[in-house]
């Protein structure tokens, strides 16, 4: 009797918590877990899918995603460790953990990749896809979000929920699934009959262009709307530009293979497939695994199995009862011999030898003297290396401004660097600068970095109500101050409409500050959203936005049409209002002293008395704002 493959992971050996969510895949959510002392990724099928489809069909769908990882053994394809079954969550896919995030997170930062990194990533993507295609496998959903990055900056192709095995079809496969931007024309038709491995090459070309700085907006316009190849960047070697264009050929047969792309780039391709790889069938290990899980599911749902074994439940100490939660490598003794793979079948995947693959490029070297220099240079690669070398404690260091590396990255808008730091130390979201008490969200909004604000919101939406500085400004108010970043205002307003009436500790709204700083575009946008009612809001010192614009005729001109046609003029009280409190007096000798003590009131009075030019004065090289 042949040995059973080591594909099943005992439930008692696996722990994970739903709070440790890493992301989403084709049909499930991925969590960080632990298996026998090593960190792993745990993919759980979505609850609505578990409830809608038959249990046997669910196992079939899970195994469909697993099969490519079993048969395509490659250093740049995510490593499959096994399947674990749970009474609540059903079959769960366990793979190696890539803690560097996705390639998409690097590209979204807008920071250019180094030439070495571009070449390395292109080589690894092409080699992995050629391995798939050599096995007759079409990925169908290749995109930066499905490519993970390791700590050593190697790539791993993942998410095989839409994979097609051409050996199970006559010659080609059905289309109609995938991510729009990266889909070849023939893949857009749900009734397509001509889907081949060439469909993946369209996506490979798009990703290579992104690695070289072509934006998603340009790709969408050219590939989706115009259906033509974008201009090829000069950073791509001249001898390879034509073949990259051919990735977007209308006819699949006119597109190159991944191997041909590498050859044009001057990279020799060495196959890295598994010798004697199992054919893509449900016989052998896959057949045994499918049968084993179906038998286990049947037993675990039977009335007599409820108390047979106790194992740890997800995230807490209560028990889940499962009949076969063990760590043995073979099937349960009660399983008939006919359910096991016969001796002539291929050996388990874990026992297969590899063809020697070319060595990876040497790990990148640290180029900067400290982490602040790496952050300033927008170098996520070196930030990661510095954290690995010096430990997470360096993320609490402060520069001369009292900023941490994370706050500095947010101030610069370096999303890629922010992502690396956040992955290493999530509590950096609570860090504030030492001078004003502002966090990363305040800085990103103040300096107009929409992408950084977007990413911070994705990590913690409560940051929208965070207050910073002596006067307690919110991020929305910060977006108005100094520069009047309307793009940031629009992004935040789309999240919450009540931000229009949010006030700082002095009772001032965003419109107060837009009027005070003379930001006409911000004033126009705020009044367009909120109407004339915003002009009637008084701060703690009795001033309205109209009052704050008294020496700014261009601002009052914008306000006038809203003031004249205020939303509810008849509702304004006609009775004489009590006189405003006496105007506060300047308490400090100059504006620098007022700024040092965080005295907004005196700063405002200095500006009103001496004019805006005092904001350009210097004290030890610093302006009052700095």
C-alpha positions, 0 to 999 in steps of 0.5 A, spaced: 500 500 500 503 506 497 504 512 502 498 517 502 500 524 500 502 529 505 496 534 503 492 534 509 493 539 515 490 537 522 486 542 525 489 542 532 495 544 529 493 550 525 491 556 529 488 563 526 484 569 528 479 573 524 482 579 526 489 578 522 486 579 516 491 579 510 486 580 504 481 577 499 482 572 494 478 570 488 472 567 493 475 567 500 479 571 505 486 570 507 488 570 514 495 570 517 495 563 522 500 559 525 502 551 523 507 547 527 510 554 529 511 557 522 507 563 520 502 561 514 497 564 510 490 561 511 484 562 505 477 561 508 471 560 503 466 566 504 460 564 508 455 566 503 459 561 498 459 556 503 452 556 504 450 556 497 453 550 494 453 543 496 458 541 500 461 536 495 461 542 490 465 546 495 471 541 496 471 541 488 472 548 488 477 548 493 481 543 490 480 546 483 484 552 486 489 548 489 491 543 483 496 549 480 500 549 486 500 542 486 503 541 479 506 547 477 512 547 482 516 553 481 520 558 486 515 564 483 509 561 485 506 561 492 508 554 495 502 550 497 502 547 504 496 543 505 488 543 506 485 543 513 478 542 514 473 545 519 466 544 521 465 551 521 469 554 515 469 548 511 476 546 507 481 552 508 487 552 503 494 553 507 500 556 503 506 560 505 506 567 508 509 573 504 509 578 508 511 583 503 504 585 501 502 585 494 506 588 488 499 592 487 501 596 493 508 598 491 505 600 484 500 604 487 505 608 491 507 612 485 514 611 486 518 609 481 522 602 481 529 601 481 532 599 474 534 592 478 528 591 481 524 592 474 528 587 471 528 582 477 520 582 477 519 582 470 524 576 469 520 572 475 513 574 472 515 571 466 518 565 468 513 563 473 507 564 467 512 560 462 512 554 467 504 555 468 503 555 460 508 549 459 503 545 463 497 547 459 495 552 465 491 559 464 491 563 470 486 568 467 486 573 473 494 575 473 494 582 476 499 586 481 494 584 486 495 577 485 502 577 485 505 577 492 512 580 495 517 576 499 521 580 504 527 578 500 523 582 494 522 575 490 515 575 487 510 569 488 504 568 483 497 566 487 490 566 487 488 561 482 480 561 483 480 562 475 485 557 473 483 553 467 487 547 465 487 546 458 488 538 458 481 538 461 478 541 454 478 540 447 483 545 445 481 552 449 477 554 455 471 559 456 472 566 457 468 571 461 472 571 468 478 575 470 479 583 472 477 587 466 484 591 465 488 585 464 483 581 460 485 580 453 479 581 448 477 574 447 477 573 455 471 579 455 466 574 452 463 569 456 461 565 451 469 565 448 471 559 445 478 561 443 481 562 450 489 560 450 495 561 454 496 567 450 490 571 454 495 571 460 500 574 456 496 580 455 496 581 462 504 580 463 505 586 458 500 590 462 504 589 468 511 590 465 508 597 463 506 598 470 513 596 472 516 601 468 511 607 470 505 607 466 499 609 470 493 605 470 489 611 467 493 610 461 493 603 461 485 603 461 484 608 456 489 605 451 487 597 453 480 598 455 477 604 451 481 604 445 484 597 445 491 599 442 498 598 445 500 604 450 506 608 448 512 603 450 517 607 456 524 609 454 526 605 460 524 598 456 530 596 452 530 598 445 530 590 443 524 589 447 519 594 445 516 591 439 515 584 443 512 588 449 507 591 444 505 584 441 503 582 448 497 586 446 496 583 439 488 582 437 489 575 435 492 571 440 496 567 436 500 574 434 502 574 441 509 572 444 510 567 449 513 569 456 519 565 454 520 569 448 519 576 452 525 574 456 529 572 450 528 579 447 530 582 454 536 578 454 534 574 460 536 566 458 530 562 460 531 555 464 525 551 465 524 550 473 518 545 472 518 539 477 520 532 474 515 527 472 510 532 475 503 529 476 498 530 470 492 534 471 487 529 473 483 527 480 487 521 480 493 520 484 494 525 490 488 529 488 483 523 488 485 521 494 485 528 498 478 529 495 475 522 497 479 523 504 475 530 505 469 528 503 469 522 507 471 526 513 466 531 512 460 526 512 463 523 518 464 530 522 456 531 520 454 524 522 450 524 529 455 519 532 462 524 531 460 530 535 464 528 541 470 524 538 475 529 538 476 536 541 481 541 537 482 549 538 477 553 534 479 560 531 481 565 535 479 563 542 479 557 546 472 553 545 472 547 542 470 544 535 469 537 534 472 533 528 472 526 527 479 526 524 483 532 526 489 528 527 496 529 524 498 523 521 500 523 514 495 517 512 488 516 511 484 514 517 484 506 518 477 505 517 478 508 510 478 502 504 484 501 500 480 502 494 480 510 496 488 510 496 492 511 490 495 505 487 502 504 487 503 506 480 501 513 481 506 519 481 509 520 488 506 525 493 508 532 491 513 533 497 517 528 494 518 530 487 525 532 485 526 539 482 530 541 476 535 546 479 533 553 477 537 559 476 539 563 482 536 569 484 539 575 484 543 577 490 539 580 496 539 588 495 544 592 499 542 598 504 543 604 501 542 609 506 545 611 513 538 611 517 531 610 516 529 617 515 534 618 509 530 611 506 523 614 507 525 621 504 528 617 498 521 613 497 525 607 498 521 601 501 526 596 499 531 599 504 526 601 509 524 594 509 532 592 510 533 597 515 527 594 519 530 587 518 537 589 520 535 594 526 528 591 529 522 595 529 524 599 535 527 604 529 520 605 527 519 609 534 525 614 533 524 621 532 527 626 527 529 633 528 522 635 527 519 630 532 516 626 527 517 618 526 519 615 520 511 613 519 509 620 520 515 623 515 512 618 510 505 620 510 508 628 510 511 626 503 506 622 501 510 615 500 505 610 500 509 604 499 514 606 505 508 607 509 505 600 507 512 597 509 512 600 516 505 599 517 506 591 516 511 591 521 508 595 526 500 597 525 500 601 531 504 607 528 497 609 526 497 612 533 503 616 533 503 623 533 509 628 532 512 631 538 510 639 536 503 639 535 500 632 536 498 631 529 498 624 526 500 621 519 492 622 517 493 630 519 500 630 515 497 627 509 491 631 509 495 638 510 500 636 504 495 634 499 497 627 498 490 623 496 493 616 495 496 616 502 489 619 505 486 613 502 491 608 504 490 611 512 482 610 511 483 603 509 487 601 515 483 605 520 476 609 518 476 612 525 482 617 523 477 621 520 475 624 527 482 624 530 484 631 532 491 634 532 495 640 534 493 645 540 486 647 537 484 640 535 484 640 528 481 634 524 484 631 517 478 635 513 480 641 516 487 640 515 486 639 508 483 646 507 489 649 511 495 653 508 494 650 501 487 648 500 487 641 497 480 640 494 482 634 492 483 631 499 477 635 501 473 631 495 475 624 497 474 625 505 467 628 503 465 622 499 466 618 505 462 623 510 458 629 509 458 631 516 465 633 515 462 640 513 460 642 520 466 639 523 469 644 528 476 644 531 476 646 539 475 653 537 468 652 534 471 653 527 469 649 521 473 648 515 470 654 511 472 658 517 479 656 515 478 656 508 476 664 508 482 665 513 487 663 509 484 666 502 483 659 499 478 661 494 477 654 490 476 651 497 471 656 499 467 655 493 467 647 494 465 648 501 459 652 499 457 648 493 456 642 498 453 646 504 450 652 501 449 659 505 448 655 512 455 654 513 456 662 513 452 663 519 456 658 523 459 662 529 466 659 532 467 660 540 469 667 539 463 669 535 466 670 528 463 667 522 466 665 515 464 671 513 467 675 518 474 671 517 474 674 510 473 681 511 480 683 508 479 678 502 474 681 497 475 675 492 473 670 498 467 675 500 465 675 492 464 668 492 460 668 499 456 673 497 451 669 492 450 664 497 449 669 503 444 673 499 440 666 497 441 662 504 438 656 505 433 658 510 433 666 511 427 666 514 429 662 520 434 666 522 432 669 529 430 677 528 431 678 536 437 682 537 443 678 539 447 679 545 454 683 544 460 678 542 465 677 547 470 682 547 476 681 542 482 677 545 488 681 546 495 679 543 499 675 549 506 674 546 512 679 543 512 676 536 509 670 532 514 665 533 513 665 541 505 665 539 506 659 535 511 656 540 506 656 545 500 653 540 496 660 541 492 660 535 488 666 538 494 670 538 497 668 531 491 670 528 491 677 531 498 677 529 496 676 522 490 681 522 495 686 525 501 685 521 499 682 515 500 675 511 508 677 510 510 675 517 508 668 515 515 668 511 519 671 517 525 666 519 527 664 526 533 660 526 531 658 519 524 656 520 518 660 518 512 660 523 508 655 520 514 650 520 
